Amino acid sequence: MAATVPTTPSFDVNPRPGEPFLLIAGPNVIESEEHTLRMAQAIKEVAESLDLRFVFKASFDKANRTSANSFRGPGMEEGLKILAQVRQQVQVPVLTDVHETSQCEPVANVVDVIQIPAFLCRQTDLLTAAARTGRPIHIKKGQMCSAEVVVAAADKVRAAGNPHVMVCERGTMFGYGDLILDPRNLVQMRAANCPVVADVTHSLQQPAQRQLPGGGLASGGQRHLIPAVARACVAVGVDGIFMEVHDNPEAAPVDGPTQWPLHLLRPLLTELVAIAAATKGKETSYV
């Protein structure tokens, strides 16, 4: 029996008529309260100037880092306090990810959207626990998964009584140390009957391809290709763009090579909004 969704979501995942796309953006991980608030405010100002709906994203714990010595974040308790400050002070919806079923309820008490990480997109218990909070669920498609897998994941969320779901393409493994974004997935994922989001930064990761000083591995990436991938995704007709943004990517403790520089955010989004206005990608296929 499907569970009853206990709350009315504070954020509506459904696209608004005529909007270019929803923007989900922020640094990869919470580094400090000051940095998180500053980034949220700066991105909000850019989004508002382009009339884009904006959801701030940041993780409190990067639980799937390649190296055990890598920075993971402040942890759930401290991280949720900071995200609550973002909602209160910056007045924007907030998204963060969960990795265990026990995290779903406390996270739902703070954030507007719960994200299921790509590596966990098939985990039925996690999807169900997140869904039962009543918060909208943003599901990242696993790097090893087909579009059909994330369609099934969206069905699991709805089966738990929660119709508020989005699915996200974040790249597909291309050998052991590279990812590609296949635009066909953006079309095929529409079978989930919910908004389709494109992650235009993680899609350019090169997993475990960067040696860390003192030993260990981290992900590399191709930041210079983010605009090309973003243009293609918007032209196809996605409902949302997910991108990690940092004011100093070279100094970012996590995923620096695939975080987009804050000072270049406005020109890139301006171009993407223009592409969204020109494309007919959201309309019925010609075939």
C-alpha positions in Angstrom: 0.0 0.0 0.0 1.3 3.4 -0.9 2.2 5.7 2.0 0.5 9.0 2.4 2.6 12.0 1.7 2.7 13.9 5.0 3.4 17.4 3.8 2.7 19.8 1.0 6.0 20.6 -0.7 7.3 24.1 -0.3 8.8 23.9 -3.8 6.9 23.0 -7.0 9.1 20.8 -9.3 6.8 21.3 -12.2 8.0 23.7 -15.0 6.2 27.0 -15.3 4.8 27.9 -18.7 7.5 29.7 -20.8 10.3 29.4 -18.3 13.7 28.6 -19.9 14.7 26.1 -17.3 15.0 25.6 -13.5 18.5 26.4 -12.2 19.9 24.1 -9.5 23.3 25.4 -8.5 25.8 25.9 -5.8 29.2 24.6 -4.5 29.8 20.9 -4.4 30.1 20.8 -0.6 29.5 23.0 2.4 32.9 24.5 3.2 31.8 27.0 5.9 28.7 29.0 6.8 30.2 32.2 5.5 31.1 30.7 2.1 27.8 28.9 1.7 25.7 32.0 2.4 27.9 34.2 0.2 27.6 31.7 -2.7 23.9 31.3 -2.3 23.3 35.1 -2.3 25.6 35.6 -5.4 23.9 32.9 -7.4 20.5 34.1 -6.4 21.2 37.6 -7.7 22.4 36.2 -11.1 19.3 33.9 -11.4 16.9 36.7 -10.5 18.4 39.0 -13.0 17.6 36.4 -15.7 14.2 35.6 -14.3 15.3 32.0 -13.5 13.8 30.0 -10.7 16.7 28.9 -8.5 17.4 26.1 -6.0 20.6 26.3 -4.0 22.5 23.0 -3.7 25.3 21.9 -1.4 26.2 18.7 0.3 26.9 18.2 4.0 28.8 15.0 3.5 30.5 13.6 0.4 30.3 10.0 1.4 31.6 8.5 -1.8 34.9 10.3 -2.1 37.6 8.3 -4.0 40.2 8.7 -1.2 39.6 8.2 2.5 41.8 11.3 3.1 39.7 13.6 1.0 37.5 16.4 2.5 33.9 15.3 3.1 32.2 18.3 4.6 30.9 19.3 8.0 28.6 16.4 8.6 24.8 16.3 8.8 24.2 18.1 12.0 26.4 21.1 11.3 25.5 21.0 7.6 21.8 21.2 8.1 22.2 24.2 10.5 24.0 26.0 7.7 21.5 25.1 5.0 18.7 26.3 7.4 20.5 29.6 7.5 20.6 29.7 3.7 16.8 29.3 3.6 16.2 31.9 6.3 18.7 34.6 5.3 18.9 34.2 1.5 15.3 33.2 1.1 15.9 30.5 -1.6 14.8 26.8 -1.8 17.6 24.4 -0.8 18.6 20.9 -2.1 21.0 18.4 -0.5 21.6 14.7 -0.8 21.1 11.7 1.5 23.0 8.5 1.6 21.2 6.5 4.3 17.6 5.9 5.1 18.1 7.4 8.6 19.1 10.7 7.2 15.9 11.3 5.2 13.6 12.6 8.0 16.1 15.1 9.6 17.1 16.3 6.2 13.5 16.8 5.1 12.9 19.0 8.2 15.3 21.5 6.7 15.5 21.3 2.9 13.0 21.8 0.1 14.3 19.0 -2.2 16.1 15.7 -1.3 18.6 14.4 -3.8 19.4 10.7 -4.4 23.1 10.4 -5.4 23.9 8.7 -8.7 25.6 5.6 -7.1 22.4 5.0 -5.0 19.7 5.5 -7.6 18.7 1.9 -7.5 18.4 1.6 -3.7 14.7 1.0 -3.2 14.8 1.5 0.6 16.5 4.9 0.2 14.2 6.0 -2.5 11.2 4.9 -0.5 12.4 6.6 2.8 13.1 9.8 0.9 9.7 9.7 -0.8 7.8 9.2 2.4 9.1 12.5 3.8 6.8 14.3 1.2 9.7 16.4 -0.1 10.3 16.6 -3.8 12.9 14.0 -4.8 15.7 14.7 -7.3 17.2 11.4 -8.6 20.6 11.4 -10.2 21.0 8.7 -12.9 23.9 6.4 -12.1 26.9 6.6 -14.3 26.5 2.9 -15.1 22.8 3.0 -15.7 20.5 3.4 -18.6 17.6 5.9 -18.9 15.2 3.1 -18.1 16.8 2.6 -14.7 16.1 6.1 -13.6 12.6 5.9 -15.0 12.0 2.9 -12.7 13.5 4.8 -9.8 11.0 7.6 -10.3 8.2 4.9 -10.3 9.5 3.8 -6.9 9.1 7.3 -5.5 5.6 7.5 -6.8 4.8 4.0 -5.5 5.7 5.3 -2.0 3.0 7.9 -2.3 5.1 10.9 -3.5 4.3 12.3 -7.0 6.9 15.1 -6.6 10.0 13.8 -8.5 12.7 15.0 -10.9 15.2 12.8 -12.8 18.7 14.0 -13.7 21.3 12.9 -16.3 24.8 13.3 -14.9 26.9 11.4 -17.5 27.6 7.8 -18.4 30.8 5.9 -17.9 33.0 5.8 -21.0 35.7 3.4 -20.0 37.2 3.5 -16.5 38.2 7.1 -16.2 35.9 9.2 -18.2 32.3 10.2 -18.6 30.2 11.4 -21.6 26.8 12.9 -21.7 24.5 11.2 -24.2 21.8 13.6 -25.3 19.6 10.6 -26.2 19.1 10.0 -22.4 17.6 13.4 -22.0 14.8 12.4 -24.4 14.4 8.8 -23.2 14.2 9.9 -19.5 11.0 11.8 -20.4 9.3 8.4 -20.1 9.5 9.1 -16.3 6.7 11.6 -16.8 8.4 14.2 -14.7 10.9 17.1 -15.1 14.2 16.1 -16.7 17.4 17.9 -15.4 20.9 17.9 -16.9 23.9 18.0 -14.7 26.3 19.8 -16.9 29.3 19.8 -14.5 29.5 16.2 -13.1 29.0 15.0 -16.6 32.5 16.2 -17.4 34.2 14.4 -14.5 37.1 12.1 -15.1 36.8 9.8 -12.0 39.9 9.0 -10.1 42.2 10.5 -12.6 44.0 13.1 -10.5 46.8 12.4 -8.1 46.6 14.2 -4.7 49.7 15.6 -3.0 50.8 13.2 -0.4 49.0 10.3 -2.0 45.5 9.3 -2.9 43.2 10.0 -5.9 40.6 12.5 -6.8 38.4 13.2 -9.8 39.7 15.3 -12.6 37.5 17.0 -15.2 37.1 19.2 -18.3 35.7 22.5 -17.0 36.3 24.2 -20.3 33.7 21.9 -22.0 30.9 22.9 -19.6 29.5 25.5 -21.9 29.4 23.1 -24.8 27.5 20.4 -22.9 25.2 23.0 -21.4 24.3 24.4 -24.8 23.5 20.9 -26.1 21.3 20.0 -23.1 19.3 23.2 -23.3 18.8 22.8 -27.1 17.5 19.3 -26.5 14.9 20.8 -24.2 15.6 20.0 -20.6 13.5 21.3 -17.8 16.4 22.0 -15.5 20.1 22.7 -15.4 22.2 21.5 -12.5 25.6 22.9 -12.1 28.2 23.3 -9.5 29.5 26.8 -9.1 32.4 28.1 -7.0 34.1 31.5 -6.6 37.5 29.9 -6.7 37.4 26.4 -8.3 41.1 25.9 -8.2 41.0 26.1 -4.4 37.7 24.1 -4.0 38.2 21.1 -1.7 36.0 18.9 -3.8 35.5 18.6 -7.6 37.4 21.8 -8.4 38.0 20.7 -12.0 34.3 20.6 -12.8 33.0 23.5 -10.8 32.1 26.5 -13.0 33.6 29.9 -11.9 31.1 32.2 -10.3 32.3 35.2 -12.2 31.4 33.4 -15.5 28.0 32.3 -14.4 26.0 35.2 -15.7 27.4 35.2 -19.3 26.9 31.4 -19.6 23.3 31.5 -18.2 22.5 34.5 -20.5 23.5 32.4 -23.5 21.6 29.4 -22.3 18.4 31.4 -21.8 18.7 32.6 -25.4 19.1 29.0 -26.6 16.0 28.0 -24.5 14.0 30.7 -26.2 15.0 29.5 -29.7 14.8 25.7 -29.3 11.7 23.6 -29.9 13.2 20.8 -28.0 10.4 20.6 -25.4 7.8 20.2 -28.1 6.6 16.9 -29.6 9.2 15.2 -31.8 9.0 15.7 -35.5 9.2 11.9 -36.1 
